[in-house]
Every structure is written in structure tokens, then in C-alpha cells.
Amino acid sequence: MKESLLCCSVCGQPLTFDEKNARCPKGHCFDRAARGGYVHLLRQHRRGSSDPGDSAAMCQARTRFLEGNWYGPLRDTVAKLAADCAPQDILDAGCGEGWYTRAVLDACPDARLAGIDLSRYALRHAGRTCPRGDFAIASLFELPLADASVDLVLHLFAPMCAEEFARVLRPGGTLLTVTPGARHLWGMKEVLYQKPYENPTEIRDLPGLTFEREVCVEDTITLTDPQDIAALYQMTPYAWKTPKEAADRLLHRDALTTPISFQIHLYRKG
């Protein structure tokens, strides 16, 4: 059994994990084995639907693409920056399938980690492939963690809730955020849209946190498998809002070359 960073969604007490369940000192029990390694800590008033978070199809597409290591430069940089923080306790806020999580834990072999996401499909994969982490369905806007309980919060391509991140960070702790750079996936946008638009790149002021520095990661990738092109498209927000005619132009291509660009921002809690 191991004490987790996660807390009971009923009483707020720390949870202890074993292979099958998670329990708090007051006896509240959460089934872990039946869910594929994660627990359900999303409170009722935070449930926007009966099946929140990314769909199975989106998670499968993201897993296929990421496991091809197309975003390897970003993963390696995030893992190195995390290790530089020498954290004992880490929250991966919006962990998805755990692809970045695994690299961070490899770089921080003595750290504990809790991963939060809304998608049960993503967390099943994370629970199977990252046994060192404790994973839960929960809202980033109501984190099931105690105040000042982690040294590092990872926040990659997920909704921002600075107040909650500041709450769970210890004094001196770090928030590491990743957002798309201005011309991220520009090659794909040129196929989809007549007038592609750049992503916003401003440095945000976050309450309770002080901006420290920016690290940029850029590369160019060439996809030569139509299934990889489809996976990349399906894991992005463009798949929700692009007209079918434009999507067909992309999905019928045999190859796609595009820049990838990421902004990593590091913030410190005073």
C-alpha cells in the first residue's frame, strides 16, 4: 500500500492506494481495479455529461501519433525541465494517456505523481502504462489534492486554472505550462484553411504565481503515412470545427510536412 497525493472526494482526507482500491482514513473506498488503474473523484456538480473528457476515438488518435515520437523534442525538454526542479511530489494536470507523464517520472525516479484528467479512456491507458502514478478522473477547477502538497504542476494543452494550481503548490514550487507556438502545425493549417491564423503567444499573468522564463521548442516533421496524418488531425481541436471538404483535402494526402512549435512557460509560487 502507498499513500497518495490524491485526497478523498467525500471528506478530503488523503487516500492510500493498493492494487485494487483507494481508501481514506474515514473508510471511504474507491474501486481502482475495475477502472483500469484509476479512481473516480469527480464531484457530481462538476459532471457536465455522463461521459466527460476526450472521446475514445480522440484518445486512440493521440496515442497513435504520440507513440510515433513526433513530439519527442517536446517530451524530452519537459522531462529535463521537470528534473531540474528536483521535485518530490508532482501533479500532472490534464495528463491524458500519460505519454509525457512517463518521461517525467523516468527523469524524476524518486518523485511521487498524481495524474488528473476527465477522460476515462485516457486514464485507462495512463494507468496501464504508468504504474508509478496515481490517476483520477477529476476537475482541474476542483483538484482532489491538499493545499501546498506538490512541488511541480505540469500543465500541457489543458484548461488553465491558476488559482487551483497556486493552491496545491508549495512555496517555491513550479508551474510548467505548454501551449502551441504561433505557427504550430502551420503546414496542416495551410491545407485546411484559405487564410491560416497564428496562435496567440502572450505570456499570461497568473494569480499567485510569478513568471520566471520561457523555453521554445521547434522542429519540422514530415508524415508519410496517411494514418499518421489522420491521427494528428483527429487529436486537434480542428477536427471539431473544420468543414468536411477541407478535412477531406487533408485526409486524402499521402504526405504532410509541417512545423511544430511549443511555448513552455515556467512560473514560481512565492
NORKA-V865889 format. One record per pair of residues at least 12 apart in sequence whose C-alpha atoms are under 10 Angstrom apart, sorted by sequence separation. I is the first residue (numbers start at 1). GAP is how many residues later the second one is. D is the distance in whole Angstrom. If there is no record, write none. Layout:
# NORKA-V865889
<<I	GAP	D> <I	GAP	D>>
This chain:
# NORKA-V865889
<<3	12	6> <4	12	6> <12	12	9> <13	12	7> <14	12	10> <15	12	10> <17	12	10> <19	12	10> <20	12	5> <21	12	7> <92	12	10> <101	12	9> <115	12	9> <123	12	7> <124	12	10> <153	12	7> <186	12	8> <2	13	9> <3	13	4> <4	13	7> <11	13	8> <13	13	8> <15	13	9> <16	13	10> <17	13	9> <19	13	7> <20	13	5> <21	13	9> <101	13	10> <123	13	7> <152	13	9> <153	13	9> <162	13	9> <183	13	9> <185	13	10> <186	13	10> <2	14	5> <3	14	6> <4	14	10> <8	14	9> <10	14	9> <11	14	10> <12	14	10> <13	14	10> <15	14	9> <18	14	8> <19	14	7> <20	14	8> <90	14	9> <101	14	8> <123	14	8> <183	14	8> <184	14	8> <233	14	9> <1	15	7> <2	15	5> <3	15	9> <7	15	10> <8	15	8> <9	15	10> <11	15	8> <13	15	9> <15	15	9> <17	15	9> <18	15	9> <20	15	9> <90	15	9> <122	15	10> <150	15	9> <153	15	9> <182	15	9> <183	15	6> <184	15	8> <1	16	6> <2	16	7> <6	16	9> <7	16	9> <8	16	6> <10	16	10> <11	16	10> <20	16	9> <21	16	9> <22	16	9> <120	16	9> <152	16	9> <153	16	7> <182	16	5> <183	16	7> <1	17	5> <2	17	10> <7	17	8> <8	17	9> <11	17	8> <20	17	8> <21	17	9> <22	17	7> <98	17	8> <119	17	9> <120	17	7> <147	17	9> <148	17	9> <150	17	10> <151	17	9> <152	17	7> <160	17	9> <181	17	8> <182	17	4> <183	17	10> <230	17	9> <233	17	8> <1	18	8> <4	18	9> <6	18	10> <8	18	9> <10	18	8> <19	18	8> <20	18	10> <21	18	8> <90	18	10> <97	18	10> <98	18	10> <114	18	9> <115	18	7> <116	18	9> <117	18	8> <118	18	8> <119	18	7> <140	18	9> <141	18	9> <143	18	10> <147	18	10> <148	18	8> <149	18	9> <150	18	6> <151	18	6> <152	18	8> <180	18	10> <181	18	6> <182	18	6> <183	18	10> <233	18	8> <3	19	9> <4	19	10> <8	19	10> <9	19	9> <10	19	10> <20	19	10> <89	19	10> <95	19	9> <96	19	8> <98	19	10> <113	19	7> <114	19	6> <115	19	6> <116	19	6> <117	19	7> <118	19	5> <119	19	9> <140	19	8> <141	19	8> <142	19	9> <145	19	10> <147	19	9> <148	19	6> <149	19	5> <150	19	5> <151	19	6> <158	19	9> <180	19	7> <181	19	8> <182	19	6> <1	20	10> <2	20	9> <3	20	10> <4	20	10> <8	20	7> <88	20	8> <95	20	6> <96	20	8> <97	20	9> <112	20	8> <113	20	5> <114	20	5> <115	20	5> <116	20	5> <117	20	5> <118	20	6> <139	20	10> <140	20	8> <141	20	6> <147	20	5> <148	20	4> <149	20	6> <150	20	6> <151	20	8> <152	20	9> <153	20	8> <154	20	9> <155	20	7> <156	20	8> <157	20	8> <158	20	9> <179	20	9> <180	20	8> <181	20	6> <182	20	10> <230	20	8> <231	20	10> <1	21	9> <3	21	10> <8	21	9> <9	21	10> <79	21	8> <82	21	10> <83	21	7> <86	21	9> <87	21	7> <88	21	9> <89	21	9> <90	21	7> <91	21	9> <92	21	7> <93	21	8> <94	21	7> <95	21	6> <96	21	6> <111	21	9> <112	21	7> <113	21	6> <114	21	6> <115	21	6> <116	21	6> <117	21	6> <118	21	7> <140	21	7> <141	21	9> <142	21	10> <143	21	7> <146	21	8> <147	21	5> <148	21	5> <149	21	6> <150	21	9> <151	21	8> <152	21	6> <153	21	6> <154	21	6> <155	21	6> <156	21	6> <157	21	6> <158	21	9> <179	21	9> <180	21	8> <181	21	10> <229	21	8> <230	21	6> <8	22	9> <17	22	10> <78	22	8> <79	22	9> <82	22	6> <83	22	9> <86	22	7> <87	22	10> <88	22	7> <89	22	5> <90	22	6> <91	22	6> <92	22	6> <93	22	6> <94	22	5> <95	22	6> <96	22	8> <97	22	9> <111	22	10> <112	22	8> <113	22	9> <114	22	8> <115	22	9> <116	22	6> <117	22	7> <118	22	9> <139	22	10> <140	22	10> <141	22	8> <142	22	7> <143	22	8> <145	22	9> <146	22	6> <147	22	7> <148	22	4> <149	22	10> <151	22	4> <152	22	5> <153	22	5> <154	22	5> <155	22	5> <156	22	5> <157	22	6> <179	22	8> <229	22	7> <230	22	9> <78	23	10> <79	23	9> <80	23	9> <81	23	9> <82	23	9> <83	23	9> <84	23	9> <85	23	9> <87	23	9> <88	23	5> <89	23	5> <90	23	5> <91	23	5> <92	23	5> <93	23	5> <94	23	5> <95	23	9> <96	23	7> <97	23	10> <109	23	10> <115	23	9> <116	23	7> <117	23	8> <141	23	6> <142	23	10> <145	23	7> <146	23	9> <147	23	8> <148	23	7> <150	23	7> <151	23	6> <152	23	6> <153	23	6> <154	23	6> <155	23	6> <156	23	7> <157	23	8> <228	23	10> <229	23	9> <230	23	10> <75	24	8> <76	24	9> <79	24	6> <80	24	8> <83	24	6> <84	24	9> <86	24	9> <87	24	6> <88	24	6> <89	24	6> <90	24	6> <91	24	6> <92	24	6> <93	24	7> <94	24	8> <95	24	10> <96	24	9> <97	24	8> <98	24	8> <102	24	9> <116	24	7> <140	24	7> <141	24	9> <143	24	9> <144	24	9> <145	24	10> <149	24	10> <150	24	9> <151	24	9> <152	24	7> <153	24	8> <154	24	8> <155	24	9> <156	24	10> <226	24	9> <227	24	9> <229	24	8> <75	25	6> <78	25	8> <79	25	5> <82	25	8> <83	25	6> <86	25	8> <87	25	9> <88	25	9> <89	25	8> <90	25	8> <91	25	8> <92	25	9> <94	25	9> <96	25	9> <97	25	4> <98	25	8> <101	25	8> <105	25	9> <140	25	8> <143	25	8> <148	25	9> <226	25	7> <229	25	8> <74	26	9> <75	26	9> <77	26	10> <78	26	7> <79	26	8> <81	26	9> <82	26	8> <83	26	9> <87	26	10> <96	26	5> <97	26	6> <98	26	10> <99	26	9> <106	26	10> <226	26	7> <229	26	8> <75	27	10> <76	27	7> <77	27	10> <79	27	8> <80	27	7> <95	27	8> <96	27	6> <97	27	8> <98	27	7> <99	27	8> <102	27	8> <103	27	10> <105	27	8> <116	27	8> <226	27	7> <227	27	9> <228	27	9> <229	27	7> <72	28	9> <75	28	7> <76	28	9> <79	28	6> <80	28	9> <83	28	10> <94	28	10> <95	28	8> <96	28	10> <97	28	5> <98	28	5> <101	28	10> <102	28	6> <105	28	8> <116	28	9> <225	28	9> <226	28	6> <228	28	9> <229	28	10> <71	29	10> <75	29	8> <78	29	10> <79	29	8> <96	29	8> <97	29	5> <98	29	8> <101	29	8> <102	29	9> <224	29	9> <225	29	7> <226	29	7> <69	30	10> <96	30	7> <97	30	8> <98	30	9> <99	30	9> <102	30	9> <114	30	10> <223	30	10> <224	30	6> <225	30	7> <226	30	9> <9	31	9> <10	31	9> <66	31	10> <76	31	9> <95	31	8> <97	31	9> <98	31	7> <99	31	9> <101	31	10> <102	31	9> <114	31	9> <223	31	8> <224	31	4> <225	31	9> <8	32	10> <9	32	5> <67	32	8> <97	32	8> <98	32	7> <101	32	8> <223	32	5> <224	32	7> <6	33	10> <8	33	7> <9	33	7> <10	33	8> <63	33	9> <66	33	7> <97	33	9> <187	33	10> <222	33	7> <223	33	5> <224	33	9> <7	34	9> <9	34	7> <62	34	9> <63	34	7> <66	34	9> <175	34	8> <184	34	8> <187	34	10> <222	34	6> <223	34	6> <6	35	9> <62	35	8> <63	35	9> <98	35	9> <174	35	9> <175	35	10> <181	35	8> <183	35	10> <184	35	9> <185	35	9> <187	35	10> <221	35	8> <222	35	4> <223	35	9> <63	36	8> <114	36	9> <173	36	9> <174	36	9> <175	36	9> <178	36	10> <180	36	10> <181	36	8> <184	36	10> <185	36	9> <221	36	6> <222	36	7> <59	37	8> <60	37	9> <62	37	10> <98	37	10> <113	37	9> <172	37	10> <174	37	10> <175	37	10> <177	37	10> <178	37	9> <180	37	10> <181	37	8> <220	37	7> <221	37	6> <222	37	9> <59	38	7> <112	38	9> <115	38	10> <174	38	9> <176	38	10> <178	38	10> <220	38	6> <221	38	6> <113	39	9> <114	39	10> <115	39	9> <219	39	9> <220	39	4> <221	39	7> <95	40	9> <111	40	10> <113	40	10> <166	40	9> <169	40	10> <219	40	6> <220	40	6> <53	41	10> <92	41	10> <95	41	10> <117	41	9> <165	41	10> <166	41	8> <167	41	8> <188	41	9> <218	41	7> <219	41	5> <220	41	9> <54	42	9> <91	42	10> <165	42	10> <166	42	6> <218	42	6> <219	42	7> <53	43	10> <90	43	10> <91	43	10> <92	43	9> <94	43	10> <162	43	9> <163	43	8> <164	43	10> <165	43	9> <166	43	7> <217	43	8> <218	43	4> <219	43	9> <91	44	10> <94	44	9> <162	44	6> <163	44	6> <164	44	10> <165	44	9> <188	44	9> <217	44	6> <218	44	6> <93	45	10> <94	45	9> <161	45	9> <162	45	6> <163	45	7> <188	45	8> <216	45	7> <217	45	5> <218	45	9> <93	46	9> <94	46	8> <160	46	9> <161	46	10> <162	46	8> <163	46	9> <192	46	9> <216	46	6> <217	46	7> <93	47	7> <162	47	8> <185	47	10> <215	47	8> <216	47	5> <217	47	8> <185	48	10> <215	48	6> <216	48	6> <189	49	9> <193	49	9> <214	49	7> <215	49	5> <216	49	9> <93	50	9> <104	50	9> <188	50	10> <192	50	7> <193	50	10> <214	50	6> <215	50	7> <185	51	10> <192	51	9> <213	51	8> <214	51	5> <215	51	8> <91	52	10> <192	52	10> <194	52	10> <213	52	6> <214	52	6> <101	53	9> <192	53	9> <193	53	7> <212	53	8> <213	53	6> <214	53	9> <91	54	9> <100	54	9> <192	54	5> <193	54	10> <211	54	7> <212	54	6> <213	54	7> <191	55	7> <192	55	6> <211	55	6> <212	55	5> <213	55	10> <100	56	9> <191	56	9> <192	56	9> <210	56	9> <211	56	4> <212	56	7> <189	57	10> <191	57	10> <192	57	7> <209	57	10> <210	57	5> <211	57	6> <91	58	9> <191	58	7> <192	58	7> <209	58	6> <210	58	5> <211	58	9> <63	59	9> <90	59	9> <91	59	7> <95	59	8> <191	59	6> <208	59	10> <209	59	5> <210	59	6> <59	60	9> <62	60	9> <89	60	7> <90	60	6> <91	60	8> <92	60	8> <93	60	7> <94	60	8> <95	60	8> <96	60	9> <190	60	10> <191	60	10> <203	60	10> <208	60	9> <209	60	5> <210	60	7> <59	61	10> <60	61	9> <88	61	10> <89	61	5> <90	61	6> <91	61	6> <92	61	6> <93	61	6> <94	61	7> <95	61	8> <96	61	10> <189	61	9> <201	61	10> <202	61	10> <204	61	9> <206	61	8> <208	61	6> <209	61	7> <59	62	7> <60	62	8> <63	62	9> <88	62	7> <89	62	5> <90	62	5> <91	62	5> <92	62	5> <93	62	5> <94	62	7> <95	62	9> <96	62	9> <188	62	7> <191	62	10> <201	62	8> <203	62	8> <205	62	10> <207	62	10> <208	62	8> <54	63	9> <56	63	8> <58	63	9> <59	63	6> <87	63	8> <88	63	6> <89	63	7> <90	63	6> <91	63	6> <92	63	6> <93	63	8> <94	63	8> <95	63	9> <53	64	7> <54	64	7> <55	64	7> <56	64	9> <57	64	9> <58	64	9> <59	64	10> <87	64	5> <88	64	8> <89	64	9> <90	64	8> <91	64	9> <92	64	8> <93	64	10> <94	64	6> <52	65	10> <53	65	5> <54	65	5> <55	65	9> <56	65	6> <60	65	10> <86	65	8> <87	65	6> <93	65	7> <94	65	8> <191	65	9> <52	66	6> <53	66	4> <54	66	8> <55	66	7> <56	66	8> <59	66	9> <85	66	8> <86	66	9> <87	66	10> <93	66	9> <94	66	10> <51	67	9> <52	67	6> <53	67	8> <54	67	8> <55	67	8> <85	67	8> <93	67	9> <51	68	8> <52	68	8> <53	68	9> <54	68	8> <93	68	10> <188	68	7> <190	68	9> <51	69	8> <53	69	9> <187	69	7> <188	69	8> <189	69	9> <51	70	10> <82	70	8> <187	70	6> <188	70	6> <47	71	9> <82	71	9> <186	71	9> <187	71	4> <188	71	9> <82	72	8> <93	72	9> <185	72	9> <186	72	6> <187	72	7> <185	73	5> <186	73	6> <187	73	9> <42	74	10> <91	74	9> <184	74	8> <185	74	6> <186	74	8> <41	75	9> <42	75	10> <183	75	9> <184	75	6> <185	75	5> <186	75	9> <42	76	8> <78	76	9> <183	76	7> <184	76	5> <185	76	8> <38	77	9> <39	77	10> <41	77	10> <91	77	9> <183	77	7> <184	77	5> <38	78	9> <40	78	9> <78	78	10> <91	78	9> <181	78	10> <182	78	10> <183	78	6> <184	78	7> <90	79	9> <181	79	8> <182	79	7> <183	79	9> <184	79	10> <40	80	9> <89	80	10> <180	80	8> <181	80	5> <182	80	8> <39	81	9> <89	81	10> <180	81	6> <181	81	4> <182	81	9> <38	82	8> <179	82	9> <180	82	5> <181	82	5> <90	83	10> <179	83	6> <180	83	6> <181	83	9> <5	84	8> <36	84	9> <39	84	9> <53	84	9> <89	84	10> <90	84	10> <91	84	10> <92	84	10> <93	84	10> <178	84	7> <179	84	5> <180	84	9> <4	85	10> <5	85	9> <6	85	9> <35	85	8> <36	85	10> <38	85	6> <52	85	9> <178	85	6> <179	85	7> <5	86	8> <35	86	10> <37	86	8> <38	86	7> <52	86	10> <53	86	10> <87	86	8> <177	86	8> <178	86	5> <179	86	8> <36	87	8> <37	87	7> <38	87	10> <87	87	9> <177	87	6> <178	87	7> <35	88	9> <36	88	5> <37	88	9> <38	88	8> <39	88	10> <85	88	8> <176	88	7> <177	88	5> <178	88	9> <35	89	7> <36	89	8> <37	89	8> <38	89	6> <85	89	8> <176	89	6> <177	89	7> <36	90	9> <37	90	5> <38	90	9> <175	90	8> <176	90	5> <177	90	8> <36	91	6> <37	91	7> <47	91	9> <175	91	6> <176	91	7> <35	92	9> <36	92	7> <37	92	10> <46	92	8> <47	92	9> <82	92	9> <174	92	7> <175	92	5> <176	92	9> <37	93	9> <46	93	7> <82	93	10> <174	93	6> <175	93	6> <33	94	10> <37	94	8> <41	94	10> <42	94	8> <43	94	10> <82	94	8> <173	94	8> <174	94	5> <175	94	8> <32	95	10> <38	95	9> <39	95	8> <40	95	9> <41	95	6> <42	95	6> <43	95	7> <46	95	9> <81	95	8> <172	95	10> <173	95	6> <174	95	6> <37	96	9> <38	96	7> <39	96	7> <40	96	6> <41	96	6> <42	96	4> <43	96	8> <46	96	8> <172	96	6> <173	96	5> <174	96	10> <37	97	8> <38	97	5> <39	97	5> <40	97	5> <41	97	5> <42	97	6> <171	97	8> <172	97	5> <173	97	8> <37	98	7> <38	98	5> <39	98	6> <40	98	7> <41	98	8> <42	98	10> <78	98	8> <170	98	10> <171	98	5> <172	98	6> <36	99	10> <37	99	9> <38	99	7> <39	99	9> <43	99	9> <78	99	9> <169	99	9> <170	99	7> <171	99	6> <42	100	9> <78	100	9> <169	100	7> <170	100	9> <35	101	10> <41	101	10> <42	101	9> <43	101	10> <166	101	10> <169	101	10> <32	102	10> <41	102	9> <42	102	9> <166	102	9> <167	102	9> <32	103	9> <41	103	7> <166	103	7> <32	104	9> <74	104	9> <165	104	9> <166	104	10> <5	107	8> <6	107	9> <4	108	8> <5	108	7> <6	108	7> <156	108	9> <3	109	10> <4	109	8> <5	109	6> <6	109	9> <155	109	10> <4	110	8> <5	110	10> <6	110	9> <155	110	10> <19	112	10> <22	112	10> <154	112	10> <153	113	10> <153	114	10> <152	115	10> <152	116	9> <17	117	8> <151	117	10> <151	118	10> <5	128	10> <6	128	8> <4	129	9> <5	129	8> <6	129	8> <9	129	9> <15	129	10> <4	130	7> <5	130	10> <6	130	8> <14	130	9> <15	130	10> <3	131	10> <4	131	10> <13	131	10> <14	131	8> <2	132	10> <12	132	7> <13	132	9> <14	132	8> <9	133	10> <12	133	8> <13	133	8> <9	134	9> <10	134	10> <12	134	8> <81	134	10> <9	135	6> <7	136	9> <8	136	7> <9	136	9> <6	137	9> <7	137	5> <8	137	9> <78	137	10> <6	138	6> <7	138	5> <77	138	9> <5	139	9> <6	139	5> <7	139	7> <77	139	9> <78	139	10> <5	140	6> <6	140	8> <77	140	8> <4	141	9> <5	141	8> <74	142	9> <75	142	10> <6	143	10> <74	143	6> <5	144	7> <73	144	7> <74	144	8> <5	145	8> <73	145	8> <74	145	9> <71	146	10> <73	146	8> <71	147	10> <72	147	10> <71	148	9> <70	149	10> <70	150	9> <71	150	9> <70	151	7> <70	152	9> <70	153	9> <70	158	10> <68	160	8> <65	162	9> <66	162	10> <70	162	10> <64	163	9> <65	163	6> <64	164	7> <65	164	9> <65	165	9> <66	165	9> <61	166	9> <62	166	10> <65	166	6> <66	166	9> <61	167	8> <64	167	7> <65	167	6> <61	168	10> <63	168	9> <64	168	9> <65	168	10> <61	169	8> <62	169	6> <63	169	10> <65	169	10> <66	169	10> <61	170	4> <62	170	7> <65	170	8> <60	171	8> <61	171	7> <62	171	9> <64	171	10> <59	172	10> <61	172	8> <62	172	8> <63	172	9> <58	173	8> <61	173	6> <62	173	5> <57	174	9> <58	174	10> <60	174	9> <61	174	6> <62	174	9> <58	175	10> <59	175	9> <60	175	9> <61	175	10> <58	176	6> <59	176	7> <57	177	8> <58	177	5> <57	178	9> <58	178	8> <54	181	9> <58	181	9> <81	183	10> <81	185	9> <74	186	10> <78	186	8> <73	187	10> <74	187	9> <77	187	9> <74	188	7> <71	189	8> <73	189	10> <74	189	10> <70	190	9> <71	190	10> <74	190	9> <71	191	10>>
